[in-house]
């Protein structure tokens, strides 16, 4: 008896679906090409584990009628990004196709998985055509996708996995992180205070041990104030430039003895002690008390002042000297003054050596 009733039950179950499909199929496309996709409609809700829901389109639409087979793509829009959820390929252009929403559509990593409602897109296109490229193409010949909603069942979206709940993770993280940060800040502040106090103690102790100690900067300033302003001659011709101290003058322009003096004056300790100065003074006094110096015979006494000479005597001496010089030059050449014929009056004043008669 049950076997006889089974065909009747199948007829009762399928007949409403077929009747609805035939009704929608006859109404879709009644206004021409303005009808392209009749189901799902905009803002229609498909629920999980309900249905099946029948996708209906105008099979006489030009692009659909020219296609051998069609494909249905369903996307969830999450944070302005299309995520593929379901695909149905190689469909005949019958104008309808039943779709059932199951659990495989819902991924726990989805943003709206806690609310249970997802914004979805239904897109019908020819098999083999890139759906994302056609959706972004403003001049596409295919009808645009239909926006609708897909809802999870109440029992599924209420049971939330704690591992996928970022709120609980953040809360547990901040509970122990805040005390650690506060404690670390306090410890760091205490260490900085100890370091500052220790540095202050060392500085005070050094000042009390060496009250007159000067730093390298003080020594440098004291050395600079020893020497006055010295003109430095430039390499090229021009006005001399002045320097405030010997420290600014290059070593090539400073004499060696002056460099040694500056180095000695910059020392913290004096080059000579008081005992050395007393010893040098005693040695100098002993040398001064000696009756004779070893090199006294080398000292030349200054000559007596020459007698005063009048202008006439000086002129006479100069004239005699010039005559003697002329005489010597003439004797060297073998010429007498008379033969030259110049200044014959000079011969009377110059005594010639006559040869002695034999």
C-alpha positions in Angstrom: 0.0 0.0 0.0 2.9 2.4 0.8 4.4 1.7 -2.6 1.2 2.7 -4.2 1.1 6.0 -2.2 4.7 7.0 -2.9 4.2 8.3 -6.5 1.3 10.3 -5.3 3.4 12.0 -2.6 6.1 13.0 -5.1 3.5 14.5 -7.3 2.1 16.5 -4.4 5.6 17.8 -3.5 6.8 18.7 -7.0 3.5 20.1 -8.4 3.6 23.4 -6.4 7.2 24.1 -7.5 6.4 23.3 -11.1 3.3 25.5 -11.0 5.3 28.4 -9.5 8.0 28.0 -12.0 5.6 27.9 -14.9 3.8 31.0 -13.5 7.0 33.0 -13.1 8.4 31.8 -16.4 5.3 33.0 -18.2 5.3 36.4 -16.5 9.1 37.0 -16.9 9.7 38.8 -20.2 6.1 40.0 -20.6 7.3 43.6 -21.0 10.1 42.6 -23.5 13.8 43.1 -22.9 13.2 45.3 -19.9 12.8 42.0 -18.0 16.1 40.2 -17.8 16.3 38.6 -14.3 13.0 38.2 -12.5 14.2 36.2 -9.4 15.8 37.0 -7.1 14.4 40.5 -6.8 16.2 43.4 -5.2 16.3 43.2 -1.4 14.7 39.7 -1.5 15.9 37.4 1.4 17.0 33.9 0.8 17.3 31.9 4.1 19.5 29.0 5.0 17.9 25.5 4.8 14.7 26.9 3.2 13.5 26.7 -0.3 14.6 25.7 -2.8 14.6 29.2 -4.3 14.0 29.4 -8.0 16.2 31.7 -10.1 14.2 33.0 -13.0 15.3 35.0 -16.1 14.0 36.0 -19.5 15.2 33.3 -21.8 14.4 35.4 -24.8 16.8 38.2 -23.8 19.3 38.6 -26.7 22.5 37.7 -24.9 20.9 34.8 -23.1 19.2 33.5 -26.3 22.5 33.7 -28.2 24.4 31.6 -25.5 24.7 27.9 -25.6 25.0 27.4 -21.9 24.8 29.8 -18.9 26.4 30.1 -15.5 25.1 31.6 -12.2 27.6 33.3 -9.8 26.6 34.3 -6.3 29.0 36.7 -4.3 29.0 38.1 -0.8 30.1 41.7 -0.6 32.3 42.1 2.5 34.2 45.5 3.0 33.7 46.5 -0.6 35.1 43.2 -1.8 33.3 40.5 -3.8 33.8 37.0 -2.3 32.6 34.1 -4.4 30.1 31.9 -2.5 28.4 29.6 -5.1 28.7 28.8 -8.8 26.5 26.8 -11.1 27.8 26.1 -14.6 26.6 24.7 -18.0 22.9 25.6 -17.4 20.5 25.3 -20.3 18.6 28.5 -21.3 15.3 27.3 -19.8 14.6 30.5 -17.9 14.8 29.0 -14.5 17.0 27.0 -12.1 16.3 25.9 -8.5 18.9 26.9 -5.8 19.0 25.8 -2.2 21.0 27.8 0.5 23.1 25.4 2.6 25.8 25.7 5.3 28.6 25.7 2.8 27.7 29.3 1.8 28.7 30.7 5.2 32.4 30.9 6.2 33.1 31.7 9.9 35.7 34.2 8.8 33.1 36.5 7.2 32.6 39.9 8.8 28.8 39.7 9.1 28.8 36.1 10.4 27.7 37.2 13.8 24.6 39.1 12.5 23.5 36.3 10.2 22.7 38.6 7.3 24.9 39.0 4.2 24.7 41.3 1.2 24.8 39.1 -1.9 25.0 39.6 -5.7 23.3 37.3 -8.3 25.0 37.3 -11.7 23.9 35.3 -14.8 26.3 35.2 -17.7 27.5 32.8 -20.5 29.7 30.0 -19.4 33.4 30.7 -20.0 33.1 34.5 -19.7 35.0 36.2 -16.8 32.2 37.5 -14.5 34.3 40.0 -12.5 35.6 41.6 -15.7 32.1 41.9 -17.1 30.7 43.4 -13.8 33.4 46.1 -13.9 32.9 46.8 -17.6 30.5 49.7 -18.0 29.8 48.8 -21.7 29.0 45.2 -21.0 26.2 43.6 -23.0 25.1 41.4 -20.1 22.5 42.6 -17.6 23.9 43.9 -14.3 24.0 41.7 -11.2 21.0 41.7 -8.8 21.5 42.7 -5.2 19.7 40.6 -2.5 20.1 39.3 1.0 21.1 35.8 2.3 20.4 35.0 6.0 21.8 32.3 8.2 19.6 30.1 10.3 19.2 31.3 14.0 20.8 28.2 15.4 24.0 28.6 13.4 24.9 32.2 13.7 24.2 32.3 17.5 26.8 29.7 18.2 30.0 31.7 17.8 33.4 30.2 17.9 35.5 31.9 20.6 38.6 31.6 18.4 37.0 33.8 15.7 35.7 36.4 18.2 38.2 39.3 18.1 36.5 41.1 20.9 37.2 38.4 23.5 40.8 38.2 22.3 41.3 41.9 22.7 39.7 42.0 26.1 41.8 39.2 27.5 44.9 40.8 26.0 44.3 44.2 27.5 43.5 42.7 31.0 47.1 41.5 31.6 48.9 44.0 29.2 47.9 47.2 31.2 49.4 46.1 34.5 52.6 45.0 32.8 53.0 48.3 31.1 52.3 50.2 34.3 54.8 48.1 36.3 57.5 48.4 33.6 57.1 52.2 33.5 57.4 52.4 37.3 60.6 50.3 37.3 62.1 52.3 34.5 61.4 55.6 36.4 63.0 54.3 39.6 66.1 53.2 37.7 66.4 56.6 36.0 66.2 58.3 39.4 68.9 56.0 40.9 71.2 56.7 37.9 70.7 60.5 38.2 71.4 60.4 42.0 74.5 58.3 41.5 75.9 60.7 38.8 75.2 63.6 41.2 77.1 61.9 44.0 80.1 61.2 41.8 80.2 64.8 40.6 80.0 66.2 44.2 82.7 63.8 45.4 85.0 64.8 42.6 84.5 68.5 43.3 85.2 68.0 47.0 88.4 66.0 46.3 89.8 68.3 43.6 88.3 71.8 44.3 90.9 73.6 42.1 90.8 71.1 39.3 90.2 72.6 35.9 88.7 70.9 32.9 90.3 70.8 29.5 88.1 73.7 28.4 89.5 75.9 31.2 93.1 75.0 30.3 92.4 75.8 26.7 90.9 79.2 27.6 93.9 80.0 29.9 96.3 79.2 27.2 94.5 81.4 24.7 94.5 84.4 27.0 98.3 84.3 27.5 99.2 85.5 24.0 98.1 88.8 22.6 96.7 89.3 19.2 99.2 88.4 16.6 99.0 89.4 12.9 99.2 86.5 10.5 100.6 87.2 7.1 98.4 85.7 4.4 99.8 83.7 1.5 98.8 86.3 -1.1 99.4 90.0 -1.1 96.9 91.9 1.0 96.1 93.1 4.4 97.2 90.9 7.3 94.6 89.0 9.2 94.6 89.0 13.0 94.2 86.1 15.3 93.0 86.2 18.8 95.5 83.5 20.0 98.2 81.2 18.9 95.8 78.3 18.8 94.2 79.7 15.6 97.5 80.1 13.8 98.7 77.1 11.8 101.8 75.3 13.0 103.7 76.2 9.8 103.6 79.9 10.6 104.7 79.6 14.3 108.4 79.3 15.0 109.6 76.2 16.8 110.8 78.2 19.9 107.5 79.9 20.2 105.6 76.6 19.9 107.7 75.2 22.7 107.0 78.3 24.8 103.3 77.9 24.2 103.4 74.2 25.1 105.3 74.9 28.3 102.9 77.7 29.3 99.9 75.4 28.8 101.1 72.8 31.2 99.4 72.4 34.4 102.7 71.9 36.3 105.5 74.6 36.2 108.6 73.6 34.2 110.9 74.8 37.1 110.4 74.4 40.8 111.6 76.9 43.4 114.6 74.7 44.3 115.7 74.8 40.6 115.4 78.5 40.5 117.5 79.0 43.6 120.2 76.6 42.2 120.4 78.6 39.0 120.6 81.9 40.8 123.5 80.6 43.0 125.4 79.3 40.0 125.0 82.6 38.2 126.2 84.6 41.2 129.3 82.3 41.6 130.1 82.9 37.9 129.9 86.6 38.3 132.3 86.6 41.3 135.2 85.0 39.3 138.1 87.4 38.8 138.8 86.5 35.2 136.7 85.0 32.5 138.2 82.3 30.3 137.5 84.3 27.1 138.7 87.7 28.3 141.7 87.7 25.9 139.2 87.5 23.0 137.6 90.7 23.9 138.8 93.6 21.8 139.1 97.0 23.4 137.4 99.7 21.6 139.6 102.1 19.7 140.1 105.7 20.9 137.9 108.3 19.4 139.5 109.6 16.1 140.5 113.2 16.1 138.3 115.7 14.5 138.9 116.3 10.8 137.9 119.5 9.0 136.2 119.6 5.7 139.3 120.9 3.9 141.5 118.1 5.3 138.9 115.5 4.3 138.8 116.9 0.8 142.6 116.8 0.5 142.7 113.2 1.7 140.0 112.2 -0.8 141.9 113.9 -3.6 145.2 112.2 -2.7 143.5 108.9 -2.6 142.0 109.3 -6.0 145.4 110.4 -7.5 147.1 107.4 -6.0 144.5 105.1 -7.5 144.9 106.7 -10.9 148.6 106.4 -10.7 148.5 102.7 -9.9 146.1 102.1 -12.8 148.4 104.0 -15.2 151.5 102.1 -14.1 149.7 98.9 -14.6 148.9 99.9 -18.2 152.4 101.3 -18.8 151.2 104.8 -19.5 152.4 108.0 -17.9 150.2 110.8 -16.8 151.8 113.2 -19.3 151.0 110.9 -22.2 147.3 110.8 -21.2 146.9 114.5 -21.3 144.3 114.7 -18.7 144.6 116.6 -15.5 148.3 117.4 -15.8 148.3 119.4 -12.6 147.9 116.2 -10.7 151.5 115.2 -11.6 152.9 118.0 -9.5 151.2 116.7 -6.4 152.1 113.0 -6.8 155.6 112.1 -6.0 157.1 109.8 -8.6 159.8 107.3 -7.8 162.8 108.2 -9.9 165.1 105.4 -10.8 168.4 105.6 -8.9 171.4 106.5 -11.0 174.0 103.9 -11.2 
